[in-house]
Structures are given as C-alpha cells and as structure tokens.
Amino acid sequence: MHITIAEQLSDIEAGAWNRFPTRGYPFVRHEFLNALARHGAVGGDSGWTPRYLLAWNETALIGALPLYLKSHSWGEFVFDWAWAEAYAHHGKVYYPKLVAAIPYTPCTGPRLLLAETAQTETVRHALIETAKTLAGALNASSLHWLFTSQDQTVALETHGFQRRLGCQYHWHNQGYADFDDYLGRFTAEKRKKVKRERRRVREAGVELRTLAGTELSSREWRAFYRFYRNTFLEKSGMVPLSLGFFEELGATMPEHLVMVLASYQGDYVAAALSFRGGDTLYGRYWGASAAFHSLHFEACYYAGIEYCIREGLQRFEPGAQGEHKISRGFTPTFTYSAHWMLDPGFQGAVTRFLAEERGLMLRHREELSTHLPFKMAEDPTSAAAE
C-alpha cells in the first residue's frame, strides 16, 4: 500500500472513486465533489484548496480522504471563530488549517472512504496519520474533521482527536403509514397547528409538486437558482454555488435530487432542493420570491416528511440549526466533529473547552427534547440517541 496526494478530483477515475461503500451518501460522490471544483466553489480564490489523500494497493484505489486547506472558516457550519481569535490574541496564526469536510454541506456522513479489504484497518490508520503529517507539512495550525459519522469519530479519538458535539434536528420514520398517521402521534394542540399551517398554504392558492431530478428542466433549475441566490444574498451577501453547478448535478446524479416546487397562478414562487441518500433525505437549499404564510414549513419540512414516508426512507435531515423544527417532530440529534491542534498548548485548551461544551450540549439536548410534539407514549426521542 502507498498513499498519494491529488489536487484535482478529475485526475481520478469516477468509477474507482464511486465504488467505495458509503450507504448511498451523495455528497462524497465523484460527481458532487468534482462539480464543486469545476464551478469554482473550491480551488482558485475560494479559500478551499483541495488535497485528496489516496491509498493504493498496487494499482487499485482502496482508500480516500477529501481534504481542504482553508484560509477562512466560512462554509463549514462547525464554528471555530473564537479559536482563531485566541490564536491571534497570542500572536499566532490560525489559518491555514486543514479540514476533512464536504464544502458548504453540514450533513453527517463518511469522510474516510474505505474499500472492504483485509487491509481496511491499516488503510484507516494510514490515512488519518498521513493527514496529520500533511497538516504539519502545510504549516497548518490544526486538522478538523466535520460532521463525521459516530464510528469514524470514535476511530479519530484513538488518534488523539477531540470530539465536539453539535445539535441538529432530524426526523425519524417510525413506520408511519402516511402523514395523517404521523400527525396522529402528536398531541391535539400540536396536531391542530400543523394542519392549520398546511391549510393556509392551500387556501392561499399555492400549489406544490415534488419532482425527481430526472423531471427537472432548465426552466425549473433557473427558477430554483433565482430563489437560492436571493436567499444567500440576503443572508450573507455571497453566493457560493453557481447555476452551472446545480445543472451539472441534475445531469450527472439526478437520482439523488428531489425538488419541491411551489407555484402561484402559474408562476414558480418558491423551491426547496433536497438530496436523497440510501435511507436518508437531506434538505439543503430553499428560496422564495414571494411571502406566503407557512410556505417554508410546507415546502421544506412537511413535503419532505411525506416523501420519506412514501419512499420508505428512515431519516430526514432538513439542514443546520432551527429550533422551530422541534414542534414539527424533528428530534434534537447530536452531530460530531473531531479536532487536533498542532500546538500542544492550544490542544490542551481546546480539550478543556470541548469537555465543558459537551456537558452543556448534553443538558441542552435533554431540555430541547421536552418540547417535542408527540404524545408521551409515542415519543421517539430514543431513536435519535447515539
């Protein structure tokens, strides 16, 4: 076995990359990562400089790790601005740092891609240690793994990384027959609220359709992108992803795309784009050109839940943040990241900080779970425990 470093995913054969078992997780597919580079979301002056670690057995690719050298912390959703300020306060430089992450994508999934061979554990160890060595060679302050799966987080801890807890709000399928069956598990008050929100959308004359990626034409993509662009300009003044990026995904991986489109008097007025994995729906982007009461909840949450029930998907991750999701049945669920600082002094400080933060997060999730809308006997909170 030997390990190489690639700066362009286009140099790697797509079939070899996509053969890694990932349980259908769409964001590590060759098509997705390569489209990010082809349309300027990574590389160039984006602040995301790719460094893909590749493990080979003779001529076969048996392991991979998407890494990025970062000159900022935008697009990560695991916030470390205070760490950068602490470095500056002590006369040290925090950037560049090295991250194992999917750019602009706060969705839990595999970061280490490993073929199922007799060498799997050896490859895992080698890629993690090579990433640490690379961080030093690139004069990075630190190495961060973002939105890691629980098993990969545990493996990273054995290599000296410190676990950090985050919290998102995920929907878990308890074998519901349909949306009414799902609402039947709510308390009467919460059930009436959801029904009222859905009714208001219909009464406003807004019509919704849920389309697969194969059903999306250039008209739908242009409408979606107009909404997406406006949303990002209003929130941050920057738009990280281009229309060409989304259109390329529509052409190369349509089986992973699900779009909810809202129309009013024949014109598109809102859209929500999700990605479908093996057993999970990932809600990612939303935008609207007009304000309709409860349309955001309908397009981004309720339509997604209906889709998961109909398609037999087990989980719906509707995106980062948003405590308002709890009253609609999304359970507070831990997310994980893992961190290693090259400076021993700062590593100790981060270790202490994260230990205290974990205690706060445990209490925070416990408190949030008391606001779930389910009847006590139907409370599925345990489904989110990890």
Salt bridges, closest charged atoms under 4 A:
GLU7 OE2 - ARG51 NH2 3.92
GLU31 OE2 - ARG29 NH2 3.11
GLU76 OE2 - LYS70 NZ 2.53
GLU76 OE1 - LYS97 NZ 2.90
ASP80 OD2 - LYS97 NZ 2.55
GLU121 OE2 - ARG124 NH2 3.07
GLU129 OE2 - LYS132 NZ 3.82
GLU129 OE2 - HIS159 ND1 2.66
GLU157 OE1 - ARG163 NH2 3.06
ASP181 OD2 - ARG185 NH2 3.34
GLU197 OE2 - ARG328 NH2 2.54
GLU203 OE2 - ARG199 NE 3.66
GLU248 OE1 - ARG38 NE 2.90
GLU248 OE1 - HIS39 NE2 2.72
GLU255 OE2 - HIS256 NE2 3.77
GLU298 OE2 - ARG198 NH2 2.72
GLU306 OE1 - ARG198 NH2 3.11
GLU311 OE1 - ARG276 NH1 2.87
GLU317 OE1 - HIS170 NE2 3.82
GLU317 OE2 - ARG315 NE 3.08
GLU323 OE2 - HIS364 NE2 3.72
ASP343 OD2 - LYS92 NZ 3.34
GLU357 OE1 - ARG164 NE 2.88
GLU367 OE2 - HIS371 NE2 2.84
GLU378 OE1 - ARG185 NH1 3.43
